[in-house]
């Protein structure tokens, strides 16, 4: 599909794992252990980094021994962090081949290749069996997916009856279209924002029971603006997602913060359950 190819080009860069490990050693020293914790400033490739992962995990509530699915797993930071902390097995699916290669390389570097499995594939055609997972989550992925009802039906399919899906989504605000580029898209052609109401409707239509659904825009806005101000004042930090995507992240994050400030973007967190 043309749109999927454009999304892959937006994110894909060769040698990501090598750059991440090189940056970690350059800043922290060559003898720094490679763990999900030491990698966290680099490999939680979504807004607010590992803090956002912690918040989503509080909603997900993984239990030891469970099988968890990460839809849109990027370079695998949240998957490794969750697997290490909660004694679960995490399967990640991501569209971008370079992200998948980086995730596998970093899994090996952390000694976690047996606890985190990565598949290259589409979120609207997940390459995993029916009813295979106890829980699933997705962070800031939905904005690149045009067919959201199909994505939610796929998530429903792969969860066991009673299984839980936790979401952290960027949504369309009421203030108009965002400014481009943003972290998930260079132009409007690969940005597919749904409103919070549309998101809730699509989840229910897929068959999910809504456990919780919260508009988190107001709660997240102060931290978003502080981050933008710090970026303007101090520049890019020694360790951060710019190691993955390059200096263009500065303009992307500036545009994103402006769009949030003007009500052009919103955020939601949701927990839904496949009925038992």
C-alpha positions in Angstrom: 0.0 0.0 0.0 1.3 3.5 -0.9 0.5 5.0 2.4 2.3 2.2 4.4 5.3 2.7 2.2 5.3 6.5 2.9 5.0 5.8 6.7 8.0 3.4 6.4 10.0 6.0 4.7 9.1 8.6 7.3 10.5 6.4 10.1 13.0 4.1 8.5 16.8 4.8 8.8 19.5 2.2 8.7 21.8 1.5 11.6 19.5 2.6 14.4 20.7 0.0 17.0 24.3 0.9 16.4 23.6 4.6 16.8 21.6 4.1 20.0 24.3 1.9 21.6 27.0 4.3 20.4 25.2 7.3 21.9 24.7 5.4 25.2 28.4 4.6 25.5 29.6 8.0 24.4 27.5 9.8 27.1 27.5 7.2 29.9 30.8 5.4 29.4 31.9 2.3 27.5 31.2 0.0 30.5 27.6 1.1 31.0 25.4 -1.9 31.2 22.8 -2.2 28.3 19.5 -2.6 30.1 15.9 -1.4 29.5 16.5 1.2 32.1 19.8 2.6 30.7 18.2 2.6 27.2 15.0 4.4 28.3 16.0 7.9 27.4 16.5 6.7 23.8 14.1 3.9 23.0 10.7 5.0 24.3 9.9 6.5 21.0 6.7 8.5 21.8 5.6 11.6 23.6 6.9 12.0 27.2 9.2 8.9 27.0 9.3 6.4 29.7 6.9 8.4 31.9 4.1 7.8 29.4 5.0 4.1 29.3 4.7 3.9 33.1 1.3 5.6 33.0 0.0 3.2 30.3 1.3 0.2 32.2 -0.6 1.4 35.2 -3.8 1.0 33.1 -2.7 -2.3 31.4 -1.9 -4.0 34.7 0.2 -6.9 33.3 0.5 -10.0 35.4 3.5 -12.3 35.6 3.6 -15.0 33.0 1.1 -13.3 30.6 1.6 -12.8 26.9 1.4 -9.2 25.9 1.1 -7.6 22.4 2.7 -4.2 21.5 0.9 -2.8 18.4 3.4 -0.5 16.7 6.4 -1.5 18.8 8.9 0.9 17.3 12.5 -0.1 18.4 11.1 -2.1 21.3 11.8 0.1 24.3 8.4 -0.2 26.1 8.3 -4.0 25.2 11.7 -4.6 26.9 10.9 -2.4 29.8 7.5 -4.1 30.5 9.0 -7.6 30.0 11.8 -7.0 32.4 9.7 -5.4 35.1 6.7 -7.7 35.1 8.0 -11.1 34.1 5.8 -11.3 30.9 6.6 -12.1 27.3 6.0 -9.3 24.9 5.4 -9.6 21.2 5.9 -6.5 19.2 4.6 -5.8 15.7 5.8 -2.8 13.7 5.4 -1.7 10.1 9.0 -0.3 9.6 11.7 -2.9 8.8 14.5 -0.7 10.2 12.6 -0.4 13.5 12.2 -4.1 13.7 15.9 -4.7 13.0 16.8 -2.2 15.6 14.5 -3.8 18.2 15.9 -7.2 17.6 19.5 -5.9 17.9 18.7 -4.1 21.2 16.9 -7.1 22.5 20.1 -9.1 22.0 22.2 -6.4 23.6 19.9 -6.5 26.6 19.9 -10.3 26.8 16.1 -10.2 26.3 15.7 -12.0 22.9 13.9 -14.8 24.6 11.4 -12.5 26.3 10.6 -10.0 23.5 9.7 -11.2 20.0 9.4 -8.8 17.1 7.4 -9.2 13.9 7.4 -6.9 10.9 3.9 -6.3 9.8 0.8 -4.1 9.6 -1.4 -3.2 12.6 -4.4 -3.8 10.3 -3.3 -7.3 9.5 -1.5 -8.5 12.6 0.8 -11.5 11.8 -0.3 -13.4 15.0 -2.9 -16.0 15.7 -6.5 -15.5 17.1 -6.9 -15.2 20.8 -3.2 -15.4 21.5 -2.7 -12.6 24.0 -3.8 -11.8 27.5 -3.3 -8.1 27.1 -2.3 -5.6 24.4 -1.3 -2.0 24.2 -0.6 0.7 21.6 1.1 4.1 22.1 0.9 7.0 19.7 0.5 4.7 16.7 -3.1 5.3 15.6 -2.2 8.6 13.9 -0.5 6.7 11.0 -3.4 4.4 10.4 -6.3 5.4 8.1 -8.5 2.3 8.7 -8.9 2.6 12.5 -12.0 0.3 12.6 -10.0 -2.5 11.0 -7.1 -1.9 13.5 -9.5 -2.2 16.5 -11.1 -5.4 15.0 -7.6 -6.9 14.7 -6.8 -6.1 18.3 -10.1 -7.7 19.3 -9.3 -10.8 17.2 -5.9 -11.5 18.8 -7.0 -11.0 22.4 -8.3 -13.8 24.5 -11.9 -13.5 25.7 -11.6 -11.2 28.7 -8.4 -9.7 27.4 -7.6 -6.0 27.8 -6.4 -3.4 25.4 -4.8 -0.2 26.7 -4.4 2.8 24.4 -2.5 6.1 24.5 -3.5 8.1 21.4 -2.9 11.5 19.9 -6.3 12.6 18.5 -7.7 15.5 16.5 -8.5 18.6 18.5 -11.2 21.1 17.8 -8.8 23.9 16.7 -8.1 22.7 13.1 -5.3 20.7 11.5 -1.9 20.6 13.1 1.3 22.1 11.7 3.6 19.9 9.7 6.0 18.2 10.1 5.1 16.5 13.4 6.8 13.4 14.9 4.4 11.0 13.2 4.1 12.6 9.8 6.0 15.0 7.4 2.7 16.1 5.8 -1.0 15.6 6.1 -1.1 12.7 3.6 0.2 10.3 6.2 -1.5 11.8 9.3 -4.9 10.3 10.1 -6.2 11.9 13.3 -9.5 10.8 14.8 -11.4 12.8 17.5 -11.8 11.3 20.9 -15.5 10.7 20.2 -14.7 8.9 17.0 -12.1 6.7 18.8 -14.6 5.7 21.5 -17.2 4.9 18.8 -14.8 2.8 16.8 -13.7 0.8 19.8 -17.3 0.0 20.7 -18.1 -0.9 17.1 -15.2 -3.4 17.2 -16.9 -5.2 20.0 -15.0 -3.9 23.0 -16.5 -3.0 26.4 -15.2 0.4 27.5 -13.6 0.1 30.9 -12.2 3.6 31.1 -11.8 6.5 28.6 -10.2 9.8 29.6 -9.3 12.9 27.7 -5.8 13.6 29.0 -5.1 16.7 27.0 -5.3 19.3 29.8 -3.3 17.0 32.2 -0.5 16.5 29.6 -0.3 20.1 28.2 1.9 21.7 30.9 4.6 19.0 30.5 4.4 19.3 26.7 5.0 23.0 26.9 7.8 22.8 29.4 9.5 20.3 27.1 9.2 22.6 24.2 10.5 25.6 26.2 13.5 23.5 27.4 14.2 22.4 23.8 14.3 26.0 22.6 16.5 27.1 25.6 18.9 24.2 25.8 18.7 22.4 22.5 18.5 18.6 22.1 19.6 16.5 25.1 22.6 14.2 24.9 20.4 11.2 24.8 17.0 11.3 23.1 14.9 10.3 20.1 17.0 12.6 17.8 19.5 9.7 17.8 16.9 7.7 15.9 15.3 10.3 13.6 17.9 13.1 13.5 17.8 16.8 14.0 14.4 17.2 12.3 12.8 16.2 15.6 13.4 19.7 16.9 10.9 21.2 14.3 8.5 18.3 14.7 8.3 18.7 18.5 8.0 22.5 18.2 5.1 22.1 15.8 3.5 19.5 18.0 3.7 21.7 21.1 2.2 24.6 19.2 -0.7 22.5 18.0 -1.5 21.2 21.5 -1.3 24.8 22.8 -3.8 25.9 20.2 -6.2 23.0 20.6 -5.4 21.4 17.3 -4.3 18.1 19.0 -5.7 16.1 21.9 -4.7 13.0 23.8 -6.7 10.2 25.3 -6.0 7.1 27.4 -8.4 4.2 27.2 -8.8 0.7 28.6 -11.2 -1.6 26.8 -11.9 -5.3 27.2 -12.9 -8.1 24.9 -16.0 -9.6 26.5 -15.4 -13.0 28.2 
